[in-house]
Amino acid sequence: MKREVAIIGAGYAGLACAVELARRGIETTVFERSTTLGGRARVVQKDGWTVDNGQHLLLGAYSELTRLLRLTGVSPRRLEHLPLTLCIPGRLRFRAAALPAPAHLAVGLARARGLGWRERFSMFALLRRLKRNRFRLPAETTVTELLSDCRQPAKLRNLVWEPLCVAALNTPAHEASAQVFANVLRDTLAASAAASELLIPRVDLSELFPIPAAQYLATRDGRIFTGNAIAAIAPEENGFRLAGDPAGHSWSQVVIATAPHHAAPLLASTGACSGLATQIAALPAEPIATVYLALGAGVRLPAPMIGLAGGPAQWAFDRGRCGGPEGLVAAVVSAADAKDRDALDAAVFAQLERELGCRLPKAQWIQVIVEKRATFACRPGLARPGIVTPLPGLWLAGDYVESDYPATLEAAVRAGADCARRIAAARTAR
Ligand SMILES: Cc1cc2nc3c(=O)[nH]c(=O)nc-3n(C[C@H](O)[C@H](O)[C@H](O)COP(=O)(O)OP(=O)(O)OC[C@H]3O[C@@H](n4cnc5c(N)ncnc54)[C@H](O)[C@@H]3O)c2cc1C
């Protein structure tokens, strides 16, 4: 007998797809290669410490993820909600005011320390210009070109726009797509005050959504097989067989919900999607390194999340202020700066001392986690694939699938949920 839907990959995209299918009463089975749920957003246990494979920041604009968290019964308290805050010790202090948009920004900027009036007006001028153009830009423009066109002062670029660009797109400004950056600004800074809130998980990233998603599936006849890689997809009449499916079922629909570098060989294995496989394999990737430093009780950063100006890290998170152990700092080294792993922990420790202007106690525990292919490099004019493949019944879901957003949790769950809607529509049309 044919089974309904097989999903390959239990990252945020695959699980969003599974939850949305289950909500619609469609039978779903997820195959996950790892024994841990969450993919590139998962818990890591080491030396008795529980951390994530990388510190993540969510935004109030993550509407689809927020919907799925509600649907799967996740308490809003699992996320630390902060007003948009940019704190770079000794250089910049900005906090959006508790007012409706755009007053939250205007008042926040008026009170900000570290920016002159020229920078404050320039920031609004850039947002105004983007709004006037309905946030549409020539596809080939980079963020650096956009900032130059809008005559943004060097200080504003260095302290605000470039760090925001790397944080959101994981791509340096001179290589990053201005269009995608504009999309992010449209849905955050230029939207409601709630949309620009910073949301920091107070639980690990497997606990945040993947585990509640698995529990939701378990109550709706959904199945998840972990430690179960799928090696190839074989099309057959009106369906597919999967090499690695222990029961050897025939599946009506298959969703490839893996990272792009795993999706390409699976597509190629069908023998009918080589063009799409080549397109996906060509997507450039960027690394992210997270340096965890356990500095002990009594160590607090000036804010739950601070910006760091001098490199190698761009941001540091005080895990102790977000549900974690006191004194645990997670420093994020994005994009190109994450490539050189050697002595990264020592460099980040020295950077923290320098930028906080104080001596720190010796770290009791240090862990450097480098994700070499954390996200695709969000360059201008990138050809991202859609959800549909040349084979009817074979679909793609993942953070790299065509969307307004860069590779983020929100892009991943939007693609997963969209894919579920397409599958449901295709079933109805049959
Ligand atoms: C260090 C780091 C920091 C990040 N920071 C942020 C952030 O601050 N904010 C944000 O929004 N996003 C951030 N991201 C991006 C975000 O984590 C990803 O966009 C998102 O997790 C991608 O989800 P996905 O489901 O598309 O893919 P993945 O998470 O890669 O999931 C794919 C799953 O498929 C499985 N799989 C692969 N091949 C097979 C196979 N053959 N058979 C079975 N299973 C298979 C994998 O094991 C994996 O579990 C960060 C990413 C990293 C790595």
The ligand as a Tripos MOL2 file, in Angstrom:
@<TRIPOS>MOLECULE
LIG
   53    58     1     0     0
SMALL
NO_CHARGES

@<TRIPOS>ATOM
      1 C1         25.7330   28.5930   13.7190 C.3       1 LIG1
      2 C2         24.4390   29.0650   13.1100 C.ar      1 LIG1
      3 C3         23.8690   30.2500   13.5480 C.ar      1 LIG1
      4 C4         22.6550   30.6820   12.9870 C.ar      1 LIG1
      5 N1         22.0650   31.8060   13.4690 N.ar      1 LIG1
      6 C5         20.8070   32.1040   13.0880 C.ar      1 LIG1
      7 C6         20.0830   33.1420   13.7290 C.ar      1 LIG1
      8 O1         20.5970   33.8240   14.6100 O.2       1 LIG1
      9 N2         18.7890   33.3660   13.3390 N.ar      1 LIG1
     10 C7         18.1830   32.6110   12.3800 C.ar      1 LIG1
     11 O2         16.9860   32.8250   12.1180 O.2       1 LIG1
     12 N3         18.8620   31.6350   11.7300 N.ar      1 LIG1
     13 C8         20.1450   31.3590   12.0680 C.ar      1 LIG1
     14 N4         20.8160   30.3370   11.4560 N.ar      1 LIG1
     15 C9         20.2120   29.6660   10.3000 C.3       1 LIG1
     16 C10        19.2220   28.5810   10.6990 C.3       1 LIG1
     17 O3         19.7480   27.7350   11.6970 O.3       1 LIG1
     18 C11        18.9230   27.7530    9.4540 C.3       1 LIG1
     19 O4         18.4410   28.6220    8.4520 O.3       1 LIG1
     20 C12        17.8550   26.6850    9.7000 C.3       1 LIG1
     21 O5         18.1330   25.9260   10.8550 O.3       1 LIG1
     22 C13        17.8100   25.7660    8.4810 C.3       1 LIG1
     23 O6         16.8130   24.7860    8.6770 O.3       1 LIG1
     24 P1         16.4880   23.7280    7.5590 P.3       1 LIG1
     25 O7         15.4110   22.8620    8.1100 O.co2     1 LIG1
     26 O8         16.2700   24.4070    6.2630 O.co2     1 LIG1
     27 O9         17.8130   22.8560    7.3510 O.3       1 LIG1
     28 P2         18.6350   21.9900    8.4070 P.3       1 LIG1
     29 O10        18.5520   22.5760    9.7480 O.co2     1 LIG1
     30 O11        19.9880   21.7950    7.8130 O.co2     1 LIG1
     31 O12        17.8660   20.5940    8.4610 O.3       1 LIG1
     32 C14        18.0990   19.5650    7.5630 C.3       1 LIG1
     33 C15        18.0300   18.2250    8.2850 C.3       1 LIG1
     34 O13        18.1360   17.1970    7.3070 O.3       1 LIG1
     35 C16        18.9230   16.1380    7.8450 C.3       1 LIG1
     36 N5         19.4310   15.3590    6.7120 N.ar      1 LIG1
     37 C17        20.3630   15.7230    5.7920 C.ar      1 LIG1
     38 N6         20.5190   14.7520    4.8840 N.ar      1 LIG1
     39 C18        19.6940   13.7310    5.2280 C.ar      1 LIG1
     40 C19        19.4130   12.4470    4.6680 C.ar      1 LIG1
     41 N7         20.0290   12.0370    3.5640 N.pl3     1 LIG1
     42 N8         18.4960   11.6560    5.2930 N.ar      1 LIG1
     43 C20        17.8680   12.0850    6.4220 C.ar      1 LIG1
     44 N9         18.0910   13.2930    6.9900 N.ar      1 LIG1
     45 C21        18.9840   14.1080    6.3990 C.ar      1 LIG1
     46 C22        19.9850   16.8790    8.6420 C.3       1 LIG1
     47 O14        20.5910   16.0350    9.5890 O.3       1 LIG1
     48 C23        19.1790   18.0080    9.2600 C.3       1 LIG1
     49 O15        18.6410   17.6450   10.5200 O.3       1 LIG1
     50 C24        22.0490   29.9160   11.9560 C.ar      1 LIG1
     51 C25        22.6370   28.7460   11.5100 C.ar      1 LIG1
     52 C26        23.8210   28.3050   12.0870 C.ar      1 LIG1
     53 C27        24.4210   27.0060   11.6150 C.3       1 LIG1
@<TRIPOS>BOND
     1     1     2 1
     2     2     3 ar
     3     2    52 ar
     4     3     4 ar
     5     4     5 ar
     6     4    50 ar
     7     5     6 ar
     8     6     7 ar
     9     6    13 1
    10     7     8 2
    11     7     9 ar
    12     9    10 ar
    13    10    11 2
    14    10    12 ar
    15    12    13 ar
    16    13    14 ar
    17    14    15 1
    18    14    50 ar
    19    15    16 1
    20    16    17 1
    21    16    18 1
    22    18    19 1
    23    18    20 1
    24    20    21 1
    25    20    22 1
    26    22    23 1
    27    23    24 1
    28    24    25 2
    29    24    26 1
    30    24    27 1
    31    27    28 1
    32    28    29 2
    33    28    30 1
    34    28    31 1
    35    31    32 1
    36    32    33 1
    37    33    34 1
    38    33    48 1
    39    34    35 1
    40    35    36 1
    41    35    46 1
    42    36    37 ar
    43    36    45 ar
    44    37    38 ar
    45    38    39 ar
    46    39    40 ar
    47    39    45 ar
    48    40    41 1
    49    40    42 ar
    50    42    43 ar
    51    43    44 ar
    52    44    45 ar
    53    46    47 1
    54    46    48 1
    55    48    49 1
    56    50    51 ar
    57    51    52 ar
    58    52    53 1
@<TRIPOS>SUBSTRUCTURE
     1 LIG1         1 GROUP 0 **** ****
